[in-house]
Amino acid sequence: MSIKTVLKQHAFINGEWVEGSGGDRFEITNPATGEVITSISDCSAQDAQQAIAAAKAAFKPWAAKTAKERCQIMRRWFDIVIEHEQALAELLSTEQGKPLAEALGEIRYGAAYIEWFAEEARRAYGDIVPTHKGDARILVMKQPVGVVAAITPWNFPNAMISRKAAPALAAGCPIVIKPAEDTPLSALALAYMAELAGIPKGVINIVTTSKAQEVGEVLTTHADVAKVSFTGSTEVGRIIMRNGADTIKKLSLELGGNAPFIVFDDADVDRAVDGALMSKYRNSGQTCVCANRLYVQAGIYDEFVEKFSAKVAELKVGNAFEDDVVLGPLINTDAVAKVEELVGDALDKGASATIGASKSDKGELFYNPTILRDVSRDARVLREEIFGPVAPVIKFEDEADAIALANDSEFGLAGYFYSKDIGRVWRVAEALECGIVGVNEGVTSAVEAPFGGIKQSGLGREGSHYGLDDYLELKYVLMGGL
Ligand code: ADP
């Protein structure tokens, strides 16, 4: 199957593949080669308004379907995505750069949200609550919030769409999606699969644009949008929150992270090394749950750094379509510049690189996997989200020190630690200030589990049986005069 079978070049509004109203187009490039893949519709504020109007018109009939009907249509969507998984993965690797096997993993992971929420659609139970009045009964019912706007990032061009669209549709809400300007093709392909599945017009709309601010402002301020679901930087999350203030939008925000990865003296060091490899280098370090700071206890520090460096030396950098490649390119020149800046700052403040700390000769956007040891505690790399294949490793003395260092961040998304001491496992899991904790595990994401952060990492949870609640309102009905 070739990517041509799933490649779309127009925005998808009200069930039609359309040019933007201004007739503009913008180019999508392959980050591994710099080659232009295609050009697509560059939508404006006016197109975003049309998409919201289409979603509004689609809301009542979609919500009026029985949960089983919505479930069946979504299940078809899931099946069609899986039928096309190879082409979708190739398209994803072409526009985003991640190795093909990883892209295929993302398509399946993304599809799992469609499958899961198709099932959950039928379990949006309400309650009958013990009454406070003999002649009345208290009912609590759940209803869809209304039109949802979603703004998504480039690091998971497929899964970040389905993670929002699936619970929205299951709850009975139509959705208008603005995918990231670097990777809109996977979003369009997913909408195409939805069209093939028979999802009614207006229920899913994709507004592709290079004008994030202009279109984003419409989506986050429009009175007919009830809820905004955003994944991206904390900086843009703040803008979205401010934009939504006048109309009191419901918000789900999955923002930046600064995940600590702690290895205690009593850990299985080899397991911790494997976990660190996965947690740090998957997607070339470009996930919000990637280990950002590695804290290793003094007694095993040298052993860990040595074993970790040996494993990292085996990681192959290259084009997504080459065999055995583990690290693809970074997404764009800004990403490479930021990584270079953070590594430079750490080296200036006394760190040394056991491996990497340089661009790769594979192409403009490739950066070699890097380990920095003896990183100063005031290095920027410990405070800012790196979003690149760089692992700063810091020595700590005791448990209290590790917890204090880990929690010294305004972010609170994921945290990881390795220990075999059951008492310590409980203490540290409870003490870490984050929404997701991996204990002796470096990768935690699963559709069955709630994904989301505390502190300035966001609001709300995606996935799990809690995930549907973000798209539902509670309505309390007091039934009196009985
Ligand atoms: P990243 O740093 O990962 O690129 P961003 O937060 O910049 O994350 O981008 C995430 C999403 O937010 C993208 O779809 C992007 O186009 C969008 N975006 C960027 N700026 C704005 C804005 N001012 N209003 C709404 N959306 C925006």
Residues whose N, C-alpha, C, O or C-beta is under 5 A from the ligand:
A	BS01	ADP	I151 T152 P153 K178 P179 A180 E181 A212 Q213 G216 E217 T231 G232 S233 V236 I239
